[in-house]
Amino acid sequence: MKNIVGAVPRGSNFFPREDLINKIYNRLDADAHLYLAAPRRMGKTAIMRHLEEHPKKDYEFKYLVTESIDNPITYLNELVETLQGFKSWGERTLEFLKEWIPKLRFSLAESEFEAGVVWEQNRNPFEKFKEFVKTLQTDGNKKVVVMIDEFPQTIQNIASEYGVEGAKHFLQFNREIRQLADSNLRFILTGSIGLHAVVEQLQATQMINDLNPVEIQPLTKSQAKTFVTQLLDTAKVAYQPDTCDELLQHIGQFHPFYLQLAVQEIIDEFESTAKIIESSDVERALNKIQHRRNDHYFKHYYQRLQTGFSTEGFQFALALLNELAEQEHGINAERVQELATEYTVDNHRFILRSLEFDGYLFESKVAGETIYRFTSPILRKWWQISVVGNGKPSLPFQQLRSQKQL
């Protein structure tokens, strides 16, 4: 299993998470539509690609990413294209597809879908598609599953182009096609930003209450150790037995991405020195993660704040994260409320939920008190150096490691 950092690990490079894969199949077997809930960098796309490439018997999956789509008609065209690609349709459905696919190639001109034009004036393409979905049936008991990645981002894009009401209608349309679809046509939605936070902001949570959430948790300690061991062994790194345990002690929550990034630096350390890696080498390798060459792995965290919140929300979130970066043991809920008051933010709980889902921080209870911390000491140190310190050297990594959830 090669250490794939940044790109999606596929095939033999995918770390099997049978418990999670089984949970997804169990929900689909029960005819549910799913929402994969997890912060960014947790391996959602890798899981979907694995399902697509290695489906179990009587299942077929198709992956669709809609991150750049900001027009409902474009979304419809992509959805039609994806549905056309399944091989499991019954004979009557295949005949129907041959006849109707050309008619379902919606154009922007046909819909006249422009900013400011109300949804009701452009219903024809969407009504036509809903009738289309009702006719789709698979051969026998086969299930076809459309996996839509970055769906929350698509909603935000449409809200930006067509306003809150346009986004609500888009959500309602997607809910209706899920309800109209045959039980053998299911949908899995996910994204690197939280769907519930997005629809809550639109006051449209009822539009997704049919989705069955599957939460993708960080790896367990046992899984993380197996993962790190396999990556190091594949790279033929020579290391002392306690090296993996030392690495896990530094990493905080066991997000696959941070483990891969740390392993990459250890591999580089071994290849540059040709010496057996010891536990004392781990901190030096981890400190190298903060090198500017890795900035592109982290910059989106800062950029996301600028695009995801209002001016006041951005200022509050930035102040909160800056303070978290400097406080080794986190900050309590009372201090968070003080910051919210200082920056005149009324919806600070929504912002906290968004930051938690997007992988910035987590909440824990310490002696009955609510405490917030960065999810990863790696992210915390990057934030301390690159955001708070504008690239200046910061504390040694050893002083940033107390990030485990209590």
Secondary structure, DSSP 8 states (H G I E B T S, - for coil): -----SS---GGGS---HHHHHHHHHHHHTT-EEEEE--TTSSHHHHHHHHHHS--TTEEEEEEE-TT---HHHHHHHHHHHHHT-S-B-HHHHHHHHHHGGGG---HHHHT--TT--GGGG-HHHHHHHHHHHT--BSTT-EEEEEEETHHHHHHHHHHHHHHHHHHHHHHHHHHHHHHS-TTEEEEE--SS-HHHHHHHTT-GGGGTTEEEEE-----HHHHHHHHHHHHHHTT--B-TTHHHHHHHHH-S--HHHHHHHHHHHHHHHHHH-S-B-HHHHHHHHHGGGSGGGGGGTHHHHHHHHHHS-HHHHHHHHHHHHHHHH-TT-EEHHHHHHHHHHTT-S-HHHHHHHHHHTTSEEEEEETTEEEEEES-HHHHHHIIIIIISTT---S-GGGG------
